[in-house]
Amino acid sequence: MIYISRLPVLPKDAPRQTVLCTHAAALRLLEEGLRREYGLSRNEIWYARGENGKPYLAGRPDIFFNITHCRGLIACVLAHVPVGIDAEPIRPRPERVQKRVFTPQEQRWIEESGNPNEVFFRLWTLKESFVKAVGQGISYGLERVPICMDTDGAFASSDPEYTFEQCILWGEYIVSVCRSAMPHDSADRADK
């Protein structure tokens, strides 16, 4: 289940405390989702961190989650398999980043599209959601994320163990979710 909420757009030079409040708002959205989907109250939610720092719910190996926040939007996803979510506003793409983290094929998809900024952030959010789902974060290497284009022209995971979902909200945000396609044994969690 995915939960999304809009927030007031903060100035780019907003103080760090304001950005931390956005993260706290994403955690509150997650807690609301846990209450609705699993009946958990706030005092039943205990966060812990796995081997690579990915948070999980202590004592609940059956629940996987992830949060994201960007300028003007917070989102979380809950699942019974490893999952990651990322959201970004569509804006001018940083071309230096494009050359560093996208494969030559992905760069061609961006450059040959009718909307290179949108395609950049579609690929970027898919990559981010994947590294969050596998629990490695950016240390995994965004250039290693397996993305292909299916016969309908949609982006897909070329790793059969993971699937992607993606949407554009209000014509201004891209939200991508990556899910494990297989049940998981929670091996990286300390409280198995």
Secondary structure in CASP SS format (residue, H / E / C, confidence):
PFRMAT SS
TARGET T0000
AUTHOR 0000-0000-0000
METHOD secondary structure of the structure
MODEL  1
M C 1.00
I E 1.00
Y E 1.00
I E 1.00
S E 1.00
R E 1.00
L C 1.00
P C 1.00
V C 1.00
L C 1.00
P C 1.00
K C 1.00
D C 1.00
A C 1.00
P C 1.00
R H 1.00
Q H 1.00
T H 1.00
V H 1.00
L H 1.00
C H 1.00
T H 1.00
H H 1.00
A H 1.00
A H 1.00
A H 1.00
L H 1.00
R H 1.00
L H 1.00
L H 1.00
E H 1.00
E H 1.00
G H 1.00
L H 1.00
R H 1.00
R H 1.00
E H 1.00
Y H 1.00
G C 1.00
L C 1.00
S C 1.00
R H 1.00
N H 1.00
E H 1.00
I C 1.00
W C 1.00
Y E 1.00
A E 1.00
R E 1.00
G C 1.00
E C 1.00
N C 1.00
G C 1.00
K C 1.00
P E 1.00
Y E 1.00
L E 1.00
A C 1.00
G C 1.00
R C 1.00
P C 1.00
D C 1.00
I C 1.00
F E 1.00
F E 1.00
N E 1.00
I E 1.00
T E 1.00
H E 1.00
C E 1.00
R C 1.00
G C 1.00
L E 1.00
I E 1.00
A E 1.00
C E 1.00
V E 1.00
L E 1.00
A E 1.00
H C 1.00
V C 1.00
P C 1.00
V E 1.00
G E 1.00
I E 1.00
D E 1.00
A E 1.00
E E 1.00
P E 1.00
I C 1.00
R C 1.00
P C 1.00
R C 1.00
P C 1.00
E H 1.00
R H 1.00
V H 1.00
Q H 1.00
K H 1.00
R H 1.00
V H 1.00
F C 1.00
T C 1.00
P H 1.00
Q H 1.00
E H 1.00
Q H 1.00
R H 1.00
W H 1.00
I H 1.00
E H 1.00
E H 1.00
S C 1.00
G C 1.00
N C 1.00
P H 1.00
N H 1.00
E H 1.00
V H 1.00
F H 1.00
F H 1.00
R H 1.00
L H 1.00
W H 1.00
T H 1.00
L H 1.00
K H 1.00
E H 1.00
S H 1.00
F H 1.00
V H 1.00
K H 1.00
A H 1.00
V C 1.00
G C 1.00
Q C 1.00
G H 1.00
I H 1.00
S H 1.00
Y H 1.00
G C 1.00
L H 1.00
E H 1.00
R H 1.00
V C 1.00
P C 1.00
I E 1.00
C E 1.00
M E 1.00
D C 1.00
T C 1.00
D C 1.00
G C 1.00
A C 1.00
F E 1.00
A E 1.00
S E 1.00
S C 1.00
D C 1.00
P C 1.00
E C 1.00
Y E 1.00
T E 1.00
F E 1.00
E E 1.00
Q E 1.00
C E 1.00
I E 1.00
L E 1.00
W C 1.00
G C 1.00
E C 1.00
Y E 1.00
I E 1.00
V E 1.00
S E 1.00
V E 1.00
C E 1.00
R E 1.00
S E 1.00
A C 1.00
M C 1.00
P C 1.00
H C 1.00
D C 1.00
S C 1.00
A C 1.00
D C 1.00
R C 1.00
A C 1.00
D C 1.00
K C 1.00
END
